[in-house]
Amino acid sequence: MQSFALYPFDPPGDTVALRTDLRAWLAANQPTDDVVARANCWASFDPDFSRALGAAGYVGMTLPAIYGGGDRHPLERYVVIEELLAAGAPVGAHWIADRQTGPLILRYGSEEQRQRYLPGIAKGELYACIGLSEPGAGSDLAAVRTSARETSEGWRINGQKIWTTGAHLSHVILALVRTEEGSERNAGLSQLLIDLDTPGVTIRPIIDMAGNHDFNEVFFDDVLVPHGALVGERGQGWKQVTAELGLERSGPERYLSSHALLVALIDAAGADPDPAVAGLIGELTAEMWTLRQLSMSTAAKLAAGEDPMVEASVVKELGNAFEQDMPRRVQAIVNFDWDDEDDLARLLRALLIASPSFSLRGGTREVIRGIIARGLGLR
Ligand SMILES: Cc1cc2nc3c(=O)[nH]c(=O)nc-3n(C[C@H](O)[C@H](O)[C@H](O)COP(=O)(O)OP(=O)(O)OC[C@H]3O[C@@H](n4cnc5c(N)ncnc54)[C@H](O)[C@@H]3O)c2cc1C
């Protein structure tokens, strides 16, 4: 990549009507108005909400109808998730299954896996988690050591995953494992879909510094899963995972995590804002708009069946910088007391604590910059 490929964002159908219908649906079904919950929306688990959203046709939108999906275009889905995130809807329960596990099963999975998992995902009832990171294999994913050995009964899995968001509330983990004994780096890796209630799987909570339980350690102690748990081709796990990361890195969730703060700032500023506050609102809006264009063209490139790894990394890096800086920029300009209880202060408190993690999840800043540099031919 020498320049950012700007693909036109051109979804089929009437997207204005799609947005209007969804906004009306959200007005009738949004379970909470709490501003802090809204800011953390893609980590907020609410199975009732996910089920209702699925029944309304807003989950599994791009999956084929034969598997219970909506047969919609990926860019129609983009419009829907943008609306959901901007509204702060609690989409955490089905988020990972809808965003990446479902599409990955559709692309690489067997017919049996598609029939078994996709209808539940499309209903907003089946939740998945991402089994990539391990102690010693976070940024350096090719150092994965969790092993799966093929036996006559199936795959025997031993090892440990870490930082697994939502494992304690999910049904399945899509794990990157080493299936070829003696293999090194990114060769010999495969993906397995492991039901989390299989004997030998232990899930231990990791509580973050805000006191939340999102993360877990997942241990595999001689876990036996059927041969049919292999997703895609044996030994091709690296290729499949990098395709998955393209889906993970470029969506609107990479710049909208602090969106509720911008809305609260505008509300607090009132009709006659302080000029410095008005200036900041203008800057943040312009930056967000630019990020949105980059994210939408990356989505269009993905929808065209291409692999925009570098563009997705640019969106993630710039989006994370934006959503991470926003709380600090707002804190620098408004009268903020740590003990205040108004919406703006509560949001600032929550985001100042949470935002350092924004540039870690999905790949750290240094690693993402390395991918961009390679894409630009600089290393
Ligand atoms: C909110 C959140 C949710 C997450 N959810 C999941 C999940 O659901 N599933 C999952 O598998 N993982 C998840 N992760 C883990 C996340 O993907 C890893 O934390 C991340 O990839 C970094 O790995 P690490 O923590 O092992 O850090 P390390 O790899 O140990 O890195 C430590 C530091 O060294 C730097 N570094 C490492 N290698 C290089 C290099 N080659 N060049 C320059 N600098 C380098 C890193 O940038 C970082 O600053 C989540 C993390 C967060 C914060």
The ligand as an SDF file (V2000), in Angstrom:
LIG
                    3D

 53 58  0  0  0  0  0  0  0  0999 V2000
   -9.7940   -4.5280   26.4860 C   0  0  0  0  0  0  0  0  0  0  0  0
   -9.0200   -5.6960   25.9280 C   0  0  0  0  0  0  0  0  0  0  0  0
   -9.6830   -6.7950   25.4240 C   0  0  0  0  0  0  0  0  0  0  0  0
   -8.9700   -7.8970   24.9200 C   0  0  0  0  0  0  0  0  0  0  0  0
   -9.6800   -8.9780   24.4820 N   0  0  0  0  0  0  0  0  0  0  0  0
   -9.0190  -10.0400   24.0040 C   0  0  0  0  0  0  0  0  0  0  0  0
   -9.7240  -11.1970   23.5640 C   0  0  0  0  0  0  0  0  0  0  0  0
  -10.9670  -11.2450   23.6310 O   0  0  0  0  0  0  0  0  0  0  0  0
   -9.0310  -12.2590   23.0970 N   0  0  0  0  0  0  0  0  0  0  0  0
   -7.6670  -12.2490   23.0040 C   0  0  0  0  0  0  0  0  0  0  0  0
   -7.1070  -13.2170   22.5380 O   0  0  0  0  0  0  0  0  0  0  0  0
   -6.9480  -11.1770   23.4360 N   0  0  0  0  0  0  0  0  0  0  0  0
   -7.5990  -10.0820   23.9330 C   0  0  0  0  0  0  0  0  0  0  0  0
   -6.8810   -8.9940   24.3850 N   0  0  0  0  0  0  0  0  0  0  0  0
   -5.4310   -9.0860   24.4010 C   0  0  0  0  0  0  0  0  0  0  0  0
   -4.7700   -8.1460   23.4350 C   0  0  0  0  0  0  0  0  0  0  0  0
   -5.0080   -8.4810   22.1150 O   0  0  0  0  0  0  0  0  0  0  0  0
   -3.2730   -8.2050   23.8380 C   0  0  0  0  0  0  0  0  0  0  0  0
   -3.2220   -7.6140   25.1280 O   0  0  0  0  0  0  0  0  0  0  0  0
   -2.4260   -7.4360   22.9150 C   0  0  0  0  0  0  0  0  0  0  0  0
   -2.3810   -8.0900   21.6770 O   0  0  0  0  0  0  0  0  0  0  0  0
   -1.0280   -7.2340   23.4970 C   0  0  0  0  0  0  0  0  0  0  0  0
   -0.4480   -8.4130   23.9420 O   0  0  0  0  0  0  0  0  0  0  0  0
    0.2570   -8.4890   25.3860 P   0  0  0  0  0  0  0  0  0  0  0  0
   -0.7100   -7.9630   26.4030 O   0  0  0  0  0  0  0  0  0  0  0  0
    0.7740   -9.8850   25.5580 O   0  0  0  0  0  0  0  0  0  0  0  0
    1.4820   -7.4700   25.3350 O   0  0  0  0  0  0  0  0  0  0  0  0
    2.9400   -7.7710   24.8260 P   0  0  0  0  0  0  0  0  0  0  0  0
    2.8820   -8.4860   23.5290 O   0  0  0  0  0  0  0  0  0  0  0  0
    3.7110   -8.4050   25.9430 O   0  0  0  0  0  0  0  0  0  0  0  0
    3.4850   -6.3210   24.5750 O   0  0  0  0  0  0  0  0  0  0  0  0
    3.9790   -5.4740   25.6150 C   0  0  0  0  0  0  0  0  0  0  0  0
    4.4730   -4.1720   24.9920 C   0  0  0  0  0  0  0  0  0  0  0  0
    5.5310   -4.4280   24.0660 O   0  0  0  0  0  0  0  0  0  0  0  0
    5.2060   -3.8830   22.7960 C   0  0  0  0  0  0  0  0  0  0  0  0
    5.6760   -4.7550   21.7090 N   0  0  0  0  0  0  0  0  0  0  0  0
    5.5210   -6.0930   21.6280 C   0  0  0  0  0  0  0  0  0  0  0  0
    6.0340   -6.5670   20.4770 N   0  0  0  0  0  0  0  0  0  0  0  0
    6.5250   -5.5010   19.8040 C   0  0  0  0  0  0  0  0  0  0  0  0
    7.1680   -5.3300   18.5380 C   0  0  0  0  0  0  0  0  0  0  0  0
    7.4100   -6.3560   17.7140 N   0  0  0  0  0  0  0  0  0  0  0  0
    7.5370   -4.0770   18.1680 N   0  0  0  0  0  0  0  0  0  0  0  0
    7.2940   -3.0160   18.9910 C   0  0  0  0  0  0  0  0  0  0  0  0
    6.6950   -3.1260   20.2090 N   0  0  0  0  0  0  0  0  0  0  0  0
    6.3150   -4.3330   20.6030 C   0  0  0  0  0  0  0  0  0  0  0  0
    3.6920   -3.8260   22.7510 C   0  0  0  0  0  0  0  0  0  0  0  0
    3.2140   -2.8630   21.8510 O   0  0  0  0  0  0  0  0  0  0  0  0
    3.3740   -3.4470   24.1850 C   0  0  0  0  0  0  0  0  0  0  0  0
    3.4640   -2.0730   24.3890 O   0  0  0  0  0  0  0  0  0  0  0  0
   -7.5620   -7.8880   24.9060 C   0  0  0  0  0  0  0  0  0  0  0  0
   -6.8680   -6.7700   25.4320 C   0  0  0  0  0  0  0  0  0  0  0  0
   -7.5770   -5.7020   25.9380 C   0  0  0  0  0  0  0  0  0  0  0  0
   -6.8000   -4.5470   26.5180 C   0  0  0  0  0  0  0  0  0  0  0  0
  1  2  1  0
  2  3  1  0
  2 52  2  0
  3  4  2  0
  4  5  1  0
  4 50  1  0
  5  6  2  0
  6  7  1  0
  6 13  1  0
  7  8  2  0
  7  9  1  0
  9 10  1  0
 10 11  2  0
 10 12  1  0
 12 13  2  0
 13 14  1  0
 14 15  1  0
 14 50  1  0
 15 16  1  0
 16 17  1  0
 16 18  1  0
 18 19  1  0
 18 20  1  0
 20 21  1  0
 20 22  1  0
 22 23  1  0
 23 24  1  0
 24 25  2  0
 24 26  1  0
 24 27  1  0
 27 28  1  0
 28 29  2  0
 28 30  1  0
 28 31  1  0
 31 32  1  0
 32 33  1  0
 33 34  1  0
 33 48  1  0
 34 35  1  0
 35 36  1  0
 35 46  1  0
 36 37  1  0
 36 45  1  0
 37 38  2  0
 38 39  1  0
 39 40  1  0
 39 45  2  0
 40 41  1  0
 40 42  2  0
 42 43  1  0
 43 44  2  0
 44 45  1  0
 46 47  1  0
 46 48  1  0
 48 49  1  0
 50 51  2  0
 51 52  1  0
 52 53  1  0
M  END
$$$$
